[in-house]
Amino acid sequence: MNSFKQRYTYEKRVEEFNRIKEKYPDRIPVIAEKFSGDRILPSFSKTKYILPGNTTVGQMLYTIRCALGLHLKPSTALFLFINNILPPSNMKLKEIYSLYSEQDGFLYVIISSENTFG
């Protein structure tokens, strides 16, 4: 599956960001995609999330886990990388957004998994 950046041109991404910001000015637009080398996670079609700025990384991870639903075993741990960094789970999304958002306005997140029970 192609990434969000590959599927849409820069102009289309900026246009989408502006549409989201107009409708939800107090929210953070996040694109969460599966790490390309991950063999545990199923492919997921929902990659765009619009979350409040006071959401923590842990809460965002929970939201993504719930969105994946029954396709994810309880023994599968999820890890969230932003700009190749594993942010602290208590860090607020607005802080991360101010540090790592891209020029198109989105915050890009890579999700990876690990089987915690072998």
Secondary structure, DSSP 8 states (H G I E B T S, - for coil): ---HHHHS-HHHHHHHHHHHHHH-TTEEEEEEEE-TT-SSS---S--EEEEETT-BHHHHHHHHHHHHGGGS-TTEEEEEEBTTB---TT-BHHHHHHHH--TTS-EEEEEEEEETT-
